[in-house]
């Protein structure tokens, strides 16, 4: 079993269950205690808890600490609440939001409470416990779900203003460079990150060629909840990085699984895809194009490098929070240590002509 799976005892000193239970009794219709909590092992960004009562379970996601300790624009749980609320009833399955509590006086951090889905999470895209037929069905469902995200009617969902105006890549590269600078270790500079910081702005798609769609920002197998024993997605999780932006970059982040190695990076590189029942990346792209109406173009070296740069910046933030003692997962130190490896792969792919 993956070290990211399951829950563990919630022993955080700041988690005042008595105060939380009193709030839920007041603000959550149908809530009945007594309340206990467990901490989900997965996730490196926002601490996530399973709230348990005799009759029902809930999920609570929190910012990792007081606002003063966070990087600029990071851990925006209010955006998760907004987008999940907007997507309720669309073709994109999301857990129901119950409440958002932004006053930090109660727990020392903002949080929200949502539906706890009765399903399962798959952590390894190799899906070792599944048959080739089951793997094929799971990958097809993943494909259909990301196409549904990129096909959301922004006006009907009330999300037309969900992203800032202006050049998407200027905005994103500026944001992640700033966040990397805010958390880099001066005593151990990362040459690959410095090269990417210089290369990416010079090689970004022209603004007039970039479509604007809803993008998830962290779409991957383990951010989906599956109906037990079925290839049906019942929930898309972790919308913290969602915005309006380039759907092809969002799709390419998901497609990193095909070029990343197995192990800590949880990729498929070197796997016999045909024998496993997993589609080739070319076949997966073709199916996405059919469903989304978008054309996956040939800028794979930029898209992959951009996403690995962004991922390395996130991991560097995880590493910095681990140093501060505010990281949200027991695996934070190990995940944070991957930042140089991820950046190195990004710089390697930036220099390659990648054919699908």
C-alpha positions in Angstrom: 0.0 0.0 0.0 1.2 3.5 -0.8 2.6 5.6 2.1 0.2 8.3 1.0 -2.9 6.1 1.4 -5.2 6.0 4.4 -5.3 8.1 7.6 -3.5 8.4 10.9 -4.3 9.7 14.3 -4.8 13.5 14.3 -2.5 14.8 17.1 -2.0 18.4 16.0 -2.0 20.7 19.1 -3.9 23.4 17.2 -6.9 21.1 16.3 -9.4 22.0 19.0 -12.1 19.4 18.5 -14.4 20.9 21.2 -14.4 24.3 19.5 -14.8 22.7 16.0 -17.7 20.6 17.2 -19.4 23.6 18.7 -19.1 25.4 15.4 -20.4 22.5 13.4 -23.4 22.1 15.7 -24.2 25.8 15.0 -23.5 26.0 11.3 -23.8 22.6 9.7 -27.4 21.4 9.4 -27.9 17.8 10.5 -24.6 17.6 12.3 -24.6 15.5 15.4 -21.5 14.7 17.6 -19.5 13.5 19.3 -16.7 14.5 16.9 -13.3 12.8 16.4 -10.7 13.3 13.7 -8.1 11.5 11.6 -5.4 13.0 9.4 -5.2 11.9 5.7 -1.7 10.8 4.9 -1.7 12.1 1.3 -1.2 15.6 0.1 1.6 18.0 0.7 -0.2 21.4 0.6 -3.3 21.8 2.7 -3.7 19.6 5.8 -6.8 17.4 5.3 -8.7 15.6 8.0 -11.5 13.1 8.1 -14.1 14.3 10.7 -15.9 11.4 12.2 -19.3 11.2 14.0 -21.4 8.2 14.9 -23.6 8.7 11.9 -21.5 10.4 9.2 -18.0 11.4 8.1 -16.9 14.8 6.6 -13.6 16.1 5.2 -12.0 19.3 6.4 -9.2 21.1 4.5 -7.2 23.8 6.2 -4.5 26.2 5.4 -1.2 24.9 6.7 -0.6 27.7 9.2 -1.3 31.3 10.1 -1.3 33.6 7.1 1.9 35.3 8.0 3.9 32.1 7.4 2.5 31.3 4.0 3.9 32.2 0.6 2.1 34.9 -1.4 -1.1 33.6 -3.0 -0.5 30.1 -1.7 -3.1 27.7 -0.1 -6.1 29.7 -1.3 -8.8 27.4 0.1 -11.5 29.9 -0.6 -10.8 29.3 -4.3 -11.3 25.6 -3.8 -14.7 26.4 -2.3 -15.7 28.7 -5.0 -14.9 26.4 -7.9 -16.3 23.3 -6.3 -19.5 25.1 -5.6 -19.7 26.4 -9.1 -19.1 22.9 -10.6 -21.9 21.2 -8.6 -24.3 19.6 -11.0 -22.0 19.9 -14.0 -20.3 17.0 -15.9 -17.3 17.4 -13.5 -18.0 15.5 -10.3 -16.9 17.3 -7.1 -17.6 16.8 -3.4 -20.4 19.0 -2.0 -19.1 22.0 0.1 -20.8 22.4 3.5 -19.1 25.5 4.9 -16.1 27.8 4.7 -14.7 29.3 7.9 -12.2 32.0 7.2 -11.9 33.5 10.8 -8.6 32.2 12.1 -9.5 32.8 15.7 -11.0 29.3 16.1 -8.2 27.0 14.9 -5.4 29.4 14.0 -6.1 28.9 10.3 -8.9 29.1 7.8 -10.6 25.9 6.8 -13.6 24.4 5.0 -15.8 21.3 5.4 -17.0 19.2 2.5 -18.7 15.9 1.8 -16.7 12.7 2.4 -17.0 10.6 -0.7 -17.4 6.8 -0.2 -14.9 5.7 -2.8 -11.2 4.7 -3.3 -8.1 6.5 -4.5 -5.4 4.9 -6.7 -1.9 6.2 -6.0 0.2 4.4 -8.6 -0.6 4.9 -12.3 0.8 1.4 -13.0 -2.3 0.1 -11.2 -0.6 -3.1 -10.3 -3.6 -4.7 -8.7 -5.8 -4.3 -11.8 -6.2 -6.2 -15.0 -5.3 -4.7 -18.4 -9.0 -4.2 -19.1 -9.6 -2.4 -15.8 -6.5 -0.2 -16.4 -7.8 0.7 -19.9 -11.2 1.7 -18.4 -9.6 3.8 -15.7 -7.4 5.7 -18.1 -10.4 6.3 -20.4 -12.4 7.7 -17.4 -9.5 10.0 -16.5 -9.4 11.2 -20.1 -13.1 11.9 -20.1 -13.0 13.8 -16.8 -10.1 16.2 -17.8 -11.9 16.8 -21.1 -15.0 17.7 -19.1 -13.1 20.2 -17.0 -11.7 21.9 -20.1 -15.2 22.0 -21.6 -16.9 23.8 -18.7 -19.1 26.7 -19.8 -17.5 29.5 -17.8 -20.5 31.9 -18.1 -23.0 29.2 -17.1 -20.8 28.2 -14.1 -20.2 31.8 -13.0 -16.4 31.4 -13.5 -15.7 33.9 -16.2 -13.7 36.1 -13.7 -12.0 33.1 -12.0 -8.6 33.9 -13.5 -6.7 37.2 -13.6 -6.7 39.0 -17.0 -3.5 39.3 -19.1 -0.9 37.0 -20.4 -1.3 33.6 -18.7 2.3 32.5 -19.0 3.7 35.8 -17.8 1.4 35.5 -14.8 2.2 31.9 -14.0 5.9 32.1 -14.6 6.1 35.2 -12.5 4.1 33.6 -9.7 6.1 30.4 -9.5 9.5 32.2 -9.8 8.5 34.4 -6.9 7.4 31.5 -4.8 10.5 29.5 -5.6 12.7 32.5 -4.6 10.7 32.8 -1.4 11.5 29.2 -0.4 14.9 28.4 -2.1 17.8 27.3 0.0 20.6 29.8 -0.6 23.2 27.4 0.6 22.2 24.8 -2.1 21.3 26.6 -5.3 19.6 24.6 -8.0 21.2 25.1 -11.4 18.3 23.5 -13.3 15.8 25.9 -11.8 17.9 28.9 -12.8 18.1 27.6 -16.4 14.4 27.1 -16.5 13.7 30.6 -15.1 15.6 32.0 -18.0 14.4 29.6 -20.7 10.7 29.4 -20.1 9.7 33.0 -20.7 11.6 33.1 -23.9 9.9 29.9 -25.2 6.3 30.4 -24.0 3.5 30.3 -26.6 2.4 33.6 -28.0 -0.6 35.0 -26.0 -2.8 35.1 -29.0 -2.4 31.4 -29.5 -3.5 30.4 -26.0 -7.1 29.5 -25.3 -8.7 30.2 -22.0 -10.5 27.4 -20.2 -11.0 26.2 -16.6 -7.8 24.4 -15.6 -7.4 22.2 -12.6 -3.7 22.7 -12.1 -2.9 19.4 -10.3 -4.9 16.8 -12.3 -3.6 13.3 -11.8 -4.8 9.9 -10.8 -4.5 10.3 -7.1 -6.6 13.5 -7.1 -9.6 11.5 -8.3 -12.0 9.5 -6.1 -13.3 6.4 -7.8 -16.4 4.4 -7.2 -15.3 1.2 -5.3 -14.5 -1.5 -7.8 -15.5 0.6 -10.7 -13.8 2.8 -13.3 -16.2 5.7 -12.6 -14.9 9.0 -11.2 -17.1 10.2 -8.4 -15.0 13.2 -7.3 -12.2 15.5 -8.5 -10.2 16.8 -5.5 -7.6 19.4 -4.7 -8.6 22.5 -6.7 -6.2 24.8 -4.9 -4.2 25.5 -8.1 -7.2 25.9 -10.4 -7.6 29.0 -12.5 -8.5 30.1 -16.0 -5.6 29.3 -18.3 -4.2 27.2 -21.1 -5.9 23.8 -21.2 -3.0 22.3 -23.1 -0.6 23.0 -20.3 -3.1 21.5 -17.8 -3.3 18.4 -20.0 0.5 18.2 -20.3 0.8 18.2 -16.5 -1.4 15.2 -16.5 0.6 13.6 -19.3 3.8 13.9 -17.3 3.0 10.4 -16.0 4.1 9.0 -19.4 7.6 10.6 -19.2 8.3 10.5 -15.4 9.9 7.5 -13.9 8.1 5.1 -11.5 9.0 5.3 -7.8 8.8 8.7 -6.0 7.6 10.5 -9.1 5.0 7.9 -9.7 5.4 7.8 -13.5 5.1 5.3 -16.3 8.4 5.7 -18.1 9.7 2.2 -19.1 6.4 0.4 -18.5 5.2 -1.9 -21.3 2.0 0.1 -21.9 0.5 -2.3 -24.4 0.8 -5.3 -22.1 -0.5 -3.3 -19.2 -3.6 -2.2 -21.1 -2.6 1.5 -20.7 -2.9 3.7 -23.8 0.1 5.2 -25.4 0.4 8.9 -25.0 -0.4 9.4 -28.7 -3.7 7.4 -28.3 -4.5 9.2 -25.1 -4.0 12.6 -26.7 -6.2 11.6 -29.7 -9.0 10.6 -27.4 -8.7 13.9 -25.5 -8.9 15.8 -28.8 -12.0 14.0 -29.8 -13.7 14.8 -26.5 -12.5 18.4 -25.9 -12.4 19.7 -29.4 -8.9 21.0 -28.7 -5.8 20.3 -30.8 -2.8 19.1 -28.8 0.1 20.8 -30.6 3.8 20.0 -30.7 5.1 22.3 -28.0 5.6 19.4 -25.6 9.1 20.4 -24.5 7.8 23.8 -23.3 4.6 22.3 -21.7 6.6 19.6 -19.9 9.3 21.9 -18.8 6.8 24.5 -17.5 4.9 22.0 -15.5 8.1 20.4 -14.0 9.3 23.9 -13.1 6.1 24.7 -11.4 6.1 21.3 -9.6 9.7 21.9 -8.4 8.7 25.3 -7.1 5.8 23.7 -5.1 8.1 21.0 -3.8 10.6 23.6 -2.7 7.9 25.2 -0.7 7.1 21.9 0.9 10.7 21.5 1.8 10.8 25.0 3.3 7.7 24.3 5.4 9.3 21.0 6.5 12.2 23.1 7.8 9.8 25.4 9.6 7.8 22.5 11.1 4.6 23.5 9.3 4.5 20.9 6.5 1.2 19.2 6.1 2.3 15.6 5.7 4.6 13.0 7.2 6.1 12.6 3.7 6.9 16.3 3.3 10.6 16.0 3.9 11.0 13.2 1.3 8.7 15.0 -1.2 10.5 18.3 -0.7 13.8 16.7 -1.4 12.6 15.7 -4.9 12.6 19.4 -6.1 16.1 19.3 -7.6 15.4 16.0 -9.4 12.1 17.4 -10.8 13.8 20.6 -12.0 16.6 18.5 -13.6 14.0 16.5 -15.6 12.3 19.7 -16.6 15.5 21.2 -17.9 16.3 17.9 -19.7 12.9 17.9 -21.4 13.2 21.6 -22.3 16.1 20.8 -24.5 14.6 17.8 -26.3 12.4 17.7 -29.3 9.6 15.5 -27.9 7.5 13.5 -30.4 4.2 11.9 -29.3 
